Structure formats: C-alpha cells, structure tokens
Amino acid sequence: MSADDASAAPDDSPHILSEQTAPDDGEAGDGEDPAEESAEAFHAFWADVVADEIEARDPDEPIVIKGGVSPSGVAHLGNFNEIMRGYFVAEVLRDRGHEVRQVFTSDDRDPLRKVPRKLANADGDIVGLGEVDAGALGRNLGKPYTEIPDPFGEAESYAAHFAGLLKADADRLNVPVEMLSNTELYADGAFDDAIRTVLGDVERVREVLSPYQDKVDDEYVPFNPICSACGKVTETVTGIDLESETVDYVCTDMDAGGNTIEGCGHEGTATFREGKLPWRLEWPAQWGVLGVDFEPFGKDHAEGSWPSGVDVARNVFGEEPPVPMVYEWFTLNGDAFSSSEGNVVTVQELLELIEPEVLRYFFALHPKKARDLDVERLDQLVARFDRFERAYFGEVDDPDLTAFAERAYPFVVGRPDDPPTEKPIRLPYTFAAVLGMVDDPAFRERLARDEGHIPEDADSDAVDAALARVEQARNWAERTANEYDYRLQTDLPAVEFDEDVAAALDDLADFVAAGHDGEAIQGEIYETARDHGVEVSEFFAAGYRLFFDDTQGPRLGEFLGELERDYVVDRLRREA
C-alpha cells in the first residue's frame, strides 16, 4: 500500500475545533468547551481557540497551565494527554508573546487503593509484579503514594518513581513542564489557607458539595488526616481547632472500590500539614494555590468533578475557575487505558516504533474526538502524519488540512520560532517495514534509492534520518508479529526445486523483469503456478524459501514489488 493510499482516511480533516472563540463577556461557561461558545474569529488549530479564551480574561503573567494525575500505576499515554494538550496551548500563547508556566501536579498524597497489575521501570519498560517487590505495595494500601517505597528500590518513593517517568517522557518529547508534588505543597504550607477556609465553614462546604456526593451528610468533615500510628489516610475527623490548625481523628476503615482497607483504630491529632483535602476540594484549591489560568481534563471529570469544582471555587474559595477544556479519552487497541488492569502503552514504548513528531501529531489532533491507538495499525497513523507534513509544504490538495498544517506543524515538530522550510525525507512506514526485513544497511539504502524514496542529491545526514524509520518499523513488525516480521536472506539459500517449479520461477522472473507492480506480480504467481501444473501453495512456498529460507512470509507478490527489480529477478532465477 502506498503512503498516499494509506493516508487518505477521512480522519485527516477537518481538524478544526471551532469557528468560535470567547464569548463577549470574556467568561468561560461552567463546563462548556470554548468550542461551543459564541465568537467571531476562525482558527484552524484548536489550541488557538483556547488561547483566545485565556487571553479574553486578561490574565496576569506568567499564564499558568496545569494538568495533574494520581500516581496509581504505569505512567502511560493516557496520563500524558493533559501534558500535551496543555503544551500546545502553552506554545501558542508563547508564540503570541506571553510568558507561560506549565505545571503538572502529582496528586501523591492520595492513598494507594489497590495494587496495579503492571508497573514500568525507570526506562519506561512495562513489567509484571513478579519482577518487583510487589509486597512493598500490598503492605502499604491506604497510605499516601509518597510514603510507599519504590518497588524497584531506586527512587525515594513510589510517587517519585512515577513522577520521574512522566518527566522523562516530557523530556523525550521536548515539553518544558514543571512537575509538582502535592505532598510537598502540603508540607510547605501552600494549602494552609485553603484548609483554614474549608474547616472554618464546614456547613457551607457541606451545602456546596451535597448535591454532588451522597456521602456528604451532617457529620461530614472535609479533611483527611494521615494516621500517625499506621500511616494510612483516614476520613474520620472528630474535632477541629482552627487556632492551633489541628484536627482530632480516629483511624477508621476506608472503602476502596468495593474493597475495604482497614484502619488501625488509633485516635490522634494531626496538623493541617499532616493530611489532605478530599479531591473535590483539593482540585479547586490547587487553582488558587498555583494561580491556574487553564486546565484541560478528560470527559470523566466534565459531568462530576468539574461542576463541583466550579461551585467550590466560587462559593467556598471566592475565586473564578480557570478556562476549561474537556478532551475525549484515548483507547488502546479498542479498550480503555487502565494502569490497574495492565492495558497500557508508554511514551517510551511508542518512541521505539515512531518518531517523536508523529506522537506529538497524535496529540495535536482534534481533542473533542475519541481516538483509538491501534498499535497493529500504527502504519496508518504514520501515513496520516506524513500527509499532514506534505500539506504544510503545499503538496496536498485539501484546504482544511493545509490550513491546519500551516498553523500546527511548527508546533508539532517543536519549531514555532524557526518554522521548517525544507521537507524531510520520509520513507513510507510500510516500505520502511519491508526494509526492516533486511539487515544490511547498504542494501536498505540501495532499495530505498531504487524505489525513488531517497533523492540522488540527499546529504548523508538526511539519508541517515530517513533510514532511522526502518528500525522503528522493524520494531513495530516484531511487536505485532505482522506480515513484515520476517528476515530477507542476503545470500541465496541452498534450495533445489523440481523442474516444473523451476520453470515457473523462471517465467515469473521474466514477468517481474517486464516492470510489473506488486499487485500484478501477486496475480501472476497464481497464473504461473496453474500454467505449469504446480500447486499454488507449493509455488508460494518456493518463493518464500528463495527470499526468506522459510515456507511462509508476507503477501509475496506485493512484497516483491517493493524490492529492487534486478535483485528479485536474479533471486527468482536462483542466481547469486
């Protein structure tokens, strides 16, 4: 399949979030996406729509863009969603001359509620619990992530290990994000004022939160101390002393998704810095503590946490919420990402299969559209990126795609200050997978040049960059065990054939020498076998033996059509 054929999917365009920007009064709606509000300007890139909404509020600088996650398992691609959505908005604002601070909070004072099935080591490789000290997790259920040992024995805590993975992924994609620990913010007193406000008017908090949570009753106290005896987070506060900034508590059982984490029963006293706010209060408190101007979040928060957060921000803390943007979830091979269930793929894993700019392109697409990352069909994503890149250089007749590419491409390749002027050499991904069957680098280059994918005047650096995709495509073939997961034999295998098979191979060689393409060669294999009275399966097996020294392989005719013609002809004629 050619790159053009693979990239013609309707997913390409339009990539437009909205024809609208901020409403006339400059206020963000409660939970409404900027794309759904009235305005005047048209933007081809969704990040410009959000930037308009932020600018309409005339924020102080630096403008603060935030994301966050609870470090519950593998730092996977879904966790990275908020970082990349925020990044594109941050870069657009910087391009407009603003100072921007992008932060990402690790909600690491949250308690571990269940042991994940998979983890990722410091290199981002996913491993099972049998490869780590799983007991370090199981023995610490109910404790904050920062108080749980790193099961790999490397970082200072499980939370630090997880945050380190996210920061490493951000560095791999050249995203300048500042990682913040909630535990450190609590310890430094950053939440003191928010906690004092909450515990100073508990009745008001109950009134605001009760429409959103059934458990908010007349005894509900919105603070979760950490038990000094067992180290677990507890939800039972029995007394509040605002003057001394302490609470009395009893360490009681905690519900964990249908399971129970037992408390130790200890009765004690904790300071405001020895506990945490519940999530529905902690999130809006972060907005004030960090001065957040914009925060993207998944649709799971859009109908629950966000409306309650808006209510809490305005009616408990007396502040306006940041500009929101709800994005659709990604799925992985058709199923939801889940650290606890082990259905994950990491940024590091994907960067072994595709270039960083391809992955950044995936995040640059319309955030309101659900997308499935199907690793087995990764070639289609790469082909769409290649088409997007060609559109930027004026080589695609698609006005919507071209408008999107002209604005977004410099951000996707990380060069908004110095937009590219020369199109890189790109090998079609499936052709690169074909070359991945060859171990000889010189032969790879020769095949790529023969097929016209590398210009004669290309310099060595450009050639090396183009051929780097071959190893990625080869990794993809091996990971998915697809039709490209074979190795082409450089030397002629020591094989002998019956006269009828040998004659059929000679005739097929003549057909290939005449210049036919892969599809025609595939059809001719059947015709030639029948003409010589050879079983079709036996003839295919003969071809596979010649090229792979195996009895099976990829779709043979189309594969041969990708290779250098003289090489194929010589091999079919059993010539070294």
C-alpha positions as CSV (number, residue, x, y, z in Angstrom):
1,M,0.0,0.0,0.0
2,S,1.4,3.4,-0.9
3,A,1.7,6.3,1.6
4,D,-1.0,8.2,-0.3
5,D,-3.4,5.3,-0.2
6,A,-2.9,4.7,3.5
7,S,-3.2,8.4,4.4
8,A,-6.4,9.1,2.6
9,A,-8.5,8.2,5.6
10,P,-11.3,10.6,6.4
11,D,-9.7,11.1,9.9
12,D,-7.4,13.7,8.3
13,S,-9.8,16.6,8.0
14,P,-11.2,18.8,9.2
15,H,-9.0,19.1,12.3
16,I,-10.9,22.3,13.4
17,L,-12.1,22.6,16.9
18,S,-14.2,25.6,16.4
19,E,-15.1,28.6,14.3
20,Q,-15.5,30.4,17.6
21,T,-13.5,32.0,20.4
22,A,-14.5,33.5,23.7
23,P,-18.0,34.9,24.4
24,D,-18.4,38.7,24.5
25,D,-18.2,38.9,28.3
26,G,-14.9,37.0,28.4
27,E,-16.2,34.4,30.9
28,A,-15.8,30.7,30.4
29,G,-19.0,28.8,30.8
30,D,-19.4,26.3,33.6
31,G,-18.1,23.2,31.9
32,E,-18.6,24.4,28.4
33,D,-15.8,24.0,26.0
34,P,-14.6,27.1,24.3
35,A,-15.6,25.5,21.0
36,E,-19.2,25.7,22.0
37,E,-19.4,29.4,22.8
38,S,-20.2,32.3,20.5
39,A,-17.5,34.4,18.9
40,E,-16.0,35.9,15.8
41,A,-12.6,34.5,14.8
42,F,-11.9,31.3,12.9
43,H,-9.0,29.1,13.8
44,A,-7.7,26.1,12.1
45,F,-5.9,24.8,15.2
46,W,-7.8,24.1,18.4
47,A,-5.0,25.5,20.6
48,D,-5.6,29.0,19.1
49,V,-9.3,28.8,20.2
50,V,-8.3,28.0,23.7
51,A,-5.6,30.7,23.7
52,D,-8.3,33.3,22.7
53,E,-10.4,32.2,25.6
54,I,-7.5,32.6,28.0
55,E,-6.5,36.0,26.6
56,A,-10.1,37.2,26.9
57,R,-9.7,37.1,30.7
58,D,-6.6,39.3,30.6
59,P,-4.6,37.1,33.0
60,D,-1.5,38.1,35.0
61,E,1.7,36.7,33.7
62,P,3.1,34.2,33.8
63,I,0.0,32.5,32.5
64,V,-0.3,29.2,34.4
65,I,-1.4,26.0,32.6
66,K,-1.9,22.9,34.7
67,G,-2.5,19.2,34.5
68,G,-2.4,16.5,37.1
69,V,-2.7,12.8,37.8
70,S,-2.8,10.5,40.8
71,P,0.3,8.1,40.5
72,S,-1.7,4.9,40.6
73,G,0.2,2.7,38.2
74,V,2.1,2.8,34.9
75,A,2.7,6.3,33.6
76,H,1.0,5.6,30.2
77,L,0.0,7.5,27.2
78,G,-3.4,8.4,28.6
79,N,-1.7,10.1,31.6
80,F,0.3,12.2,29.1
81,N,-2.8,13.6,27.5
82,E,-3.1,16.6,29.8
83,I,0.6,17.4,29.4
84,M,0.4,17.5,25.6
85,R,-2.9,19.3,25.4
86,G,-1.5,21.9,27.8
87,Y,1.7,22.1,25.9
88,F,0.2,23.1,22.6
89,V,-1.9,25.8,24.3
90,A,1.3,27.0,26.2
91,E,3.3,27.1,22.9
92,V,0.6,29.1,21.1
93,L,0.5,31.6,23.9
94,R,4.3,31.9,23.9
95,D,4.1,32.4,20.1
96,R,1.8,35.3,20.9
97,G,4.4,36.8,23.2
98,H,3.1,35.7,26.6
99,E,5.2,34.3,29.5
100,V,3.8,30.8,30.3
101,R,4.4,28.4,33.2
102,Q,3.2,24.8,32.5
103,V,2.9,22.7,35.7
104,F,1.8,19.2,36.3
105,T,0.8,18.0,39.8
106,S,1.3,14.6,41.1
107,D,-1.6,14.0,43.4
108,D,0.7,11.9,45.5
109,R,-0.8,12.4,48.9
110,D,-3.7,10.3,47.7
111,P,-3.9,6.8,49.2
112,L,-3.0,3.7,47.2
113,R,-6.3,1.9,47.0
114,K,-5.3,-1.2,45.1
115,V,-2.2,-2.9,43.7
116,P,-1.8,-2.4,39.9
117,R,-1.2,-5.4,37.7
118,K,1.6,-3.7,35.8
119,L,4.4,-1.3,36.5
120,A,7.0,0.5,34.5
121,N,10.7,0.5,35.4
122,A,12.9,3.6,35.2
123,D,13.5,3.0,31.5
124,G,9.7,3.0,30.8
125,D,9.5,-0.7,30.1
126,I,6.4,-2.4,31.4
127,V,6.9,-5.2,33.8
128,G,4.7,-7.6,35.8
129,L,4.6,-7.6,39.6
130,G,6.7,-10.7,39.6
131,E,9.7,-8.6,38.6
132,V,9.5,-6.2,41.6
133,D,8.9,-6.1,45.3
134,A,5.1,-6.2,45.0
135,G,4.8,-6.6,48.7
136,A,6.0,-3.0,49.0
137,L,2.7,-2.0,47.5
138,G,0.4,-4.6,49.1
139,R,1.7,-3.9,52.6
140,N,1.0,-0.2,52.1
141,L,-2.5,0.0,50.9
142,G,-4.2,3.1,52.3
143,K,-1.0,5.1,52.6
144,P,-0.1,8.2,50.6
145,Y,2.0,7.4,47.5
146,T,4.9,9.4,48.8
147,E,5.1,7.1,51.9
148,I,5.2,3.9,49.8
149,P,8.7,2.5,48.9
150,D,9.6,2.4,45.3
151,P,9.0,-1.3,44.4
152,F,12.1,-1.1,42.1
153,G,14.2,0.1,45.0
154,E,15.6,3.1,43.1
155,A,13.6,6.3,43.8
156,E,12.8,7.7,47.2
157,S,9.1,6.6,46.9
158,Y,6.6,5.0,44.6
159,A,5.3,8.5,43.9
160,A,8.8,9.8,43.0
161,H,9.3,6.8,40.6
162,F,6.0,7.5,38.8
163,A,6.7,11.3,38.6
164,G,10.1,10.6,37.2
165,L,8.7,8.5,34.4
166,L,6.3,11.3,33.4
167,K,9.1,13.9,33.5
168,A,11.4,11.6,31.4
169,D,8.6,11.3,28.8
170,A,8.1,15.1,28.7
171,D,11.8,15.4,28.1
172,R,11.7,12.9,25.3
173,L,9.1,15.0,23.6
174,N,10.8,18.3,24.5
175,V,7.9,19.5,26.6
176,P,9.1,22.0,29.3
177,V,6.7,21.1,32.1
178,E,7.3,21.7,35.8
179,M,6.5,18.6,37.9
180,L,5.0,19.5,41.3
181,S,4.3,17.2,44.3
182,N,1.1,17.7,46.2
183,T,2.8,16.2,49.3
184,E,5.5,18.9,49.1
185,L,2.9,21.6,48.6
186,Y,1.1,20.5,51.7
187,A,4.3,20.2,53.7
188,D,5.4,23.7,52.6
189,G,2.0,25.2,53.8
190,A,0.8,26.1,50.3
191,F,-2.6,24.6,51.2
192,D,-2.9,26.1,54.7
193,D,-5.2,29.0,53.7
194,A,-7.4,26.7,51.7
195,I,-7.7,24.2,54.5
196,R,-8.4,27.0,57.0
197,T,-11.2,28.3,54.7
198,V,-12.7,24.9,54.3
199,L,-12.6,23.9,58.0
200,G,-13.7,27.4,59.1
201,D,-17.1,27.0,57.5
202,V,-17.8,23.3,57.3
203,E,-21.5,23.9,57.0
204,R,-21.0,25.9,53.9
205,V,-18.8,23.2,52.3
206,R,-21.5,20.6,53.1
207,E,-24.1,22.8,51.4
208,V,-22.0,23.2,48.3
209,L,-20.9,19.6,48.0
210,S,-24.0,17.7,49.0
211,P,-25.6,17.9,45.5
212,Y,-22.5,16.2,44.1
213,Q,-21.8,13.5,46.7
214,D,-24.1,11.3,48.6
215,K,-21.6,10.8,51.4
216,V,-21.7,14.5,52.4
217,D,-24.0,14.4,55.4
218,D,-24.3,16.3,58.7
219,E,-21.3,14.6,60.1
220,Y,-19.0,15.0,57.0
221,V,-15.8,16.9,57.7
222,P,-13.8,17.8,54.5
223,F,-10.3,16.8,55.6
224,N,-8.4,13.5,55.6
225,P,-5.7,13.2,58.2
226,I,-2.8,10.8,58.0
227,C,-2.8,8.5,60.9
228,S,0.4,8.9,63.0
229,A,0.2,5.2,64.1
230,C,-0.2,3.3,60.9
231,G,0.4,6.0,58.2
232,K,-2.9,5.5,56.4
233,V,-5.2,8.2,55.2
234,T,-8.4,8.3,57.2
235,E,-11.7,10.1,56.7
236,T,-13.0,10.4,60.2
237,V,-12.4,13.8,61.9
238,T,-13.9,14.2,65.4
239,G,-12.7,17.8,66.2
240,I,-11.4,21.0,64.6
241,D,-9.1,23.6,66.3
242,L,-8.7,26.5,63.9
243,E,-6.5,28.4,66.2
244,S,-3.9,25.7,66.5
245,E,-4.6,24.5,63.0
246,T,-5.1,20.9,64.0
247,V,-7.8,18.2,63.8
248,D,-8.6,15.3,66.0
249,Y,-9.3,12.0,64.2
250,V,-10.0,8.3,64.5
251,C,-8.3,5.9,62.1
252,T,-11.3,4.1,60.6
253,D,-11.8,1.7,57.6
254,M,-11.6,3.1,54.1
255,D,-13.7,2.0,51.1
256,A,-11.6,1.2,48.1
257,G,-13.8,0.4,45.1
258,G,-15.8,-2.3,46.9
259,N,-12.9,-3.5,49.0
260,T,-12.2,-2.3,52.5
261,I,-8.8,-1.0,53.7
262,E,-8.8,-1.5,57.5
263,G,-8.0,1.4,59.8
264,C,-6.0,0.7,62.9
265,G,-8.4,2.5,65.3
266,H,-5.9,4.9,66.6
267,E,-7.2,8.2,68.0
268,G,-4.9,11.2,67.4
269,T,-4.3,14.8,66.4
270,A,-2.9,16.0,63.1
271,T,-1.9,19.4,61.9
272,F,-3.3,20.9,58.6
273,R,0.0,19.8,57.0
274,E,-0.4,16.2,58.1
275,G,-3.4,15.4,56.0
276,K,-5.1,16.4,52.8
277,L,-8.3,17.9,51.4
278,P,-10.7,15.5,49.6
279,W,-10.3,15.5,45.8
280,R,-13.4,17.6,45.1
281,L,-11.9,20.4,47.3
282,E,-8.2,19.7,46.6
283,W,-8.6,20.3,42.8
284,P,-10.2,23.8,43.1
285,A,-7.8,24.6,45.9
286,Q,-4.9,23.9,43.5
287,W,-6.3,26.5,41.1
288,G,-5.9,29.2,43.8
289,V,-2.6,27.9,45.2
290,L,-1.0,27.8,41.8
291,G,-2.9,30.6,40.1
292,V,-4.1,28.4,37.3
293,D,-5.5,30.0,34.2
294,F,-6.2,27.0,32.1
295,E,-6.6,23.2,32.7
296,P,-7.6,20.5,30.2
297,F,-9.2,17.4,31.6
298,G,-10.9,14.2,30.4
299,K,-14.6,13.8,29.9
300,D,-14.9,11.7,33.1
301,H,-14.4,15.0,35.1
302,A,-16.8,17.0,32.9
303,E,-20.0,15.9,34.5
304,G,-18.8,15.4,38.1
305,S,-15.6,16.9,39.4
306,W,-15.6,20.0,37.2
307,P,-19.1,21.3,38.0
308,S,-18.5,20.7,41.7
309,G,-15.0,22.3,41.4
310,V,-16.6,25.4,39.8
311,D,-19.1,25.6,42.6
312,V,-16.4,25.1,45.3
313,A,-14.1,27.7,43.7
314,R,-16.8,30.4,43.6
315,N,-18.8,29.6,46.7
316,V,-16.2,28.3,49.1
317,F,-12.9,30.0,48.0
318,G,-14.4,33.0,46.3
319,E,-12.4,32.6,43.1
320,E,-13.1,32.1,39.5
321,P,-12.2,28.7,38.0
322,P,-9.7,28.5,35.2
323,V,-10.6,28.2,31.5
324,P,-11.5,24.5,31.0
325,M,-11.1,22.2,28.0
326,V,-12.7,18.8,28.0
327,Y,-11.0,16.2,25.9
328,E,-12.1,12.8,24.8
329,W,-10.3,9.8,26.0
330,F,-7.9,7.7,24.0
331,T,-8.4,3.9,23.9
332,L,-5.7,1.4,23.3
333,N,-6.5,-1.3,20.8
334,G,-10.2,-0.7,21.3
335,D,-10.1,-0.8,25.2
336,A,-9.8,1.9,27.8
337,F,-6.3,2.6,29.1
338,S,-6.0,1.2,32.6
339,S,-2.9,1.1,34.8
340,S,-4.5,-1.2,37.3
341,E,-5.7,-3.7,34.6
342,G,-2.5,-3.5,32.6
343,N,-3.9,-2.2,29.3
344,V,-1.3,0.4,28.8
345,V,1.4,1.6,26.4
346,T,4.1,4.1,27.4
347,V,5.6,7.0,25.6
348,Q,8.9,5.3,25.7
349,E,7.5,2.1,24.1
350,L,5.9,4.2,21.3
351,L,9.1,6.1,20.6
352,E,10.7,2.7,19.7
353,L,8.0,2.5,17.0
354,I,7.5,6.0,15.7
355,E,9.3,9.4,15.6
356,P,8.6,11.9,18.4
357,E,6.9,14.2,15.9
358,V,4.4,11.5,14.9
359,L,3.4,11.1,18.5
360,R,3.1,14.8,19.0
361,Y,0.9,15.0,15.9
362,F,-1.4,12.4,17.5
363,F,-1.9,14.8,20.4
364,A,-2.3,17.8,18.1
365,L,-5.5,16.3,16.5
366,H,-8.9,17.4,17.5
367,P,-9.3,16.9,21.3
368,K,-13.1,16.5,21.1
369,K,-12.9,13.4,19.0
370,A,-12.4,10.0,20.6
371,R,-9.4,8.2,19.2
372,D,-8.1,4.6,19.3
373,L,-4.4,4.0,19.3
374,D,-4.3,0.6,17.5
375,V,-0.6,-0.5,17.6
376,E,-1.2,-3.1,14.9
377,R,-2.3,-0.3,12.6
378,L,0.3,2.2,13.6
379,D,1.3,2.5,9.9
380,Q,-2.0,4.4,9.3
381,L,-1.1,7.0,11.9
382,V,2.3,7.5,10.4
383,A,0.9,7.8,7.0
384,R,-1.6,10.5,8.2
385,F,1.3,12.4,9.8
386,D,3.3,12.2,6.5
387,R,0.3,13.6,4.6
388,F,-0.1,16.3,7.3
389,E,3.6,17.2,6.8
390,R,3.2,17.3,3.0
391,A,0.2,19.6,3.4
392,Y,2.4,22.0,5.3
393,F,4.8,22.1,2.3
394,G,1.9,22.7,-0.1
395,E,1.8,19.2,-1.6
396,V,-1.8,18.2,-0.6
397,D,-5.0,19.5,-2.3
398,D,-7.0,19.7,0.9
399,P,-7.7,23.3,2.1
400,D,-8.8,22.3,5.6
401,L,-5.8,20.0,6.2
402,T,-3.5,22.6,4.7
403,A,-4.8,25.3,6.9
404,F,-4.4,23.1,10.0
405,A,-0.9,22.0,8.9
406,E,0.3,25.6,8.2
407,R,-0.6,26.6,11.8
408,A,0.1,23.4,13.8
409,Y,3.1,21.8,12.0
410,P,5.7,24.1,13.5
411,F,4.4,23.2,17.0
412,V,4.2,19.5,16.2
413,V,7.9,19.5,15.2
414,G,8.9,21.8,18.1
415,R,10.0,24.7,15.9
416,P,7.4,27.5,16.3
417,D,10.2,30.1,16.5
418,D,12.0,28.7,13.4
419,P,9.4,27.0,11.1
420,P,10.9,24.4,8.8
421,T,11.4,25.5,5.2
422,E,12.6,22.1,3.8
423,K,10.6,18.9,3.9
424,P,12.4,16.0,5.5
425,I,12.8,12.8,3.6
426,R,10.3,10.3,4.8
427,L,10.1,6.6,3.9
428,P,6.6,5.3,3.8
429,Y,6.2,3.3,7.0
430,T,5.3,0.0,5.4
431,F,8.1,0.3,3.0
432,A,10.4,1.0,5.9
433,A,9.0,-2.2,7.4
434,V,9.9,-4.0,4.2
435,L,13.5,-2.6,4.5
436,G,13.4,-3.8,8.1
437,M,13.5,-7.4,6.8
438,V,17.0,-6.6,5.5
439,D,19.9,-6.5,7.9
440,D,22.4,-4.9,5.6
441,P,22.3,-1.1,5.9
442,A,23.8,-0.5,2.5
443,F,21.2,-2.8,0.9
444,R,18.5,-0.9,2.7
445,E,19.7,2.4,1.3
446,R,20.1,0.9,-2.2
447,L,16.5,-0.4,-2.1
448,A,15.2,3.0,-0.9
449,R,17.0,4.8,-3.6
450,D,15.9,2.3,-6.3
451,E,12.3,3.0,-5.3
452,G,12.8,6.7,-5.5
453,H,12.3,7.4,-1.8
454,I,15.8,9.0,-1.4
455,P,16.8,11.7,-3.9
456,E,20.2,11.4,-5.6
457,D,21.4,14.6,-4.1
458,A,20.4,13.9,-0.5
459,D,23.2,14.5,2.0
460,S,24.3,11.8,4.4
461,D,22.5,13.3,7.5
462,A,19.2,13.4,5.6
463,V,19.7,9.8,4.5
464,D,20.5,8.6,8.0
465,A,17.4,10.4,9.4
466,A,15.2,8.9,6.7
467,L,16.6,5.4,7.3
468,A,16.1,5.7,11.1
469,R,12.4,4.9,10.5
470,V,13.5,1.5,9.3
471,E,14.4,0.3,12.8
472,Q,11.2,1.7,14.2
473,A,9.1,-0.1,11.6
474,R,11.1,-3.2,12.2
475,N,10.3,-2.9,16.0
476,W,6.7,-2.5,15.1
477,A,6.7,-5.7,13.0
478,E,8.3,-7.6,15.8
479,R,6.0,-6.2,18.4
480,T,2.8,-7.1,16.5
481,A,4.2,-10.2,14.7
482,N,2.7,-8.8,11.5
483,E,3.3,-9.6,7.8
484,Y,6.6,-7.7,7.9
485,D,8.1,-9.8,10.8
486,Y,10.4,-11.8,8.5
487,R,14.1,-11.6,7.6
488,L,15.1,-11.3,3.9
489,Q,18.0,-13.6,3.2
490,T,21.0,-11.7,1.8
491,D,22.6,-14.8,0.3
492,L,20.8,-17.2,-1.9
493,P,19.5,-20.1,0.3
494,A,20.7,-23.6,-0.7
495,V,17.5,-24.9,-2.2
496,E,16.6,-27.2,-5.1
497,F,13.3,-27.4,-6.9
498,D,11.5,-29.8,-9.3
499,E,11.7,-28.9,-13.0
500,D,8.1,-27.7,-13.1
501,V,8.7,-25.4,-10.1
502,A,12.0,-24.1,-11.5
503,A,10.4,-23.4,-14.9
504,A,7.6,-21.5,-13.2
505,L,10.1,-19.4,-11.2
506,D,11.9,-18.5,-14.4
507,D,8.7,-17.4,-16.0
508,L,7.8,-15.3,-13.0
509,A,11.2,-13.7,-13.2
510,D,10.5,-12.7,-16.8
511,F,7.2,-11.2,-15.7
512,V,8.9,-9.2,-12.9
513,A,11.7,-8.1,-15.3
514,A,9.0,-6.6,-17.6
515,G,8.3,-4.0,-14.9
516,H,5.0,-5.0,-13.4
517,D,4.0,-3.8,-9.9
518,G,3.4,-5.8,-6.8
519,E,-0.3,-6.3,-7.2
520,A,0.2,-7.6,-10.8
521,I,3.0,-9.9,-9.5
522,Q,0.7,-11.3,-6.9
523,G,-1.9,-12.2,-9.5
524,E,0.8,-13.6,-11.8
525,I,2.0,-16.0,-9.1
526,Y,-1.4,-17.8,-9.3
527,E,-1.4,-17.8,-13.1
528,T,2.1,-19.1,-13.4
529,A,1.6,-21.9,-11.0
530,R,-1.5,-23.1,-12.9
531,D,0.3,-22.8,-16.3
532,H,3.0,-25.2,-15.0
533,G,0.7,-27.5,-13.2
534,V,2.2,-26.6,-9.8
535,E,0.1,-26.4,-6.6
536,V,-0.3,-22.7,-5.7
537,S,0.7,-23.4,-2.1
538,E,3.8,-25.2,-3.3
539,F,4.8,-22.3,-5.6
540,F,4.3,-19.7,-2.8
541,A,6.5,-21.9,-0.6
542,A,9.2,-22.0,-3.2
543,G,9.2,-18.2,-3.3
544,Y,9.4,-17.9,0.4
545,R,12.3,-20.4,0.5
546,L,14.2,-18.2,-2.0
547,F,13.7,-14.9,-0.2
548,F,13.3,-15.9,3.5
549,D,14.5,-19.5,3.6
550,D,11.1,-20.3,5.2
551,T,7.9,-21.8,4.0
552,Q,5.7,-18.7,4.8
553,G,6.0,-15.0,4.8
554,P,4.3,-11.7,3.8
555,R,2.0,-11.3,0.8
556,L,4.6,-12.4,-1.7
557,G,3.8,-10.5,-4.9
558,E,3.3,-7.1,-3.2
559,F,6.5,-7.7,-1.2
560,L,8.5,-8.4,-4.3
561,G,7.1,-5.3,-5.9
562,E,8.7,-3.2,-3.2
563,L,12.2,-4.7,-3.8
564,E,14.8,-3.8,-6.3
565,R,13.8,-5.3,-9.6
566,D,17.1,-6.8,-10.6
567,Y,17.6,-8.3,-7.2
568,V,14.2,-10.0,-7.4
569,V,14.8,-11.3,-10.9
570,D,18.2,-12.7,-10.0
571,R,16.8,-14.4,-7.0
572,L,13.9,-16.0,-8.8
573,R,16.4,-17.3,-11.4
574,R,18.4,-18.7,-8.5
575,E,21.4,-16.6,-9.4
576,A,23.6,-15.4,-6.5
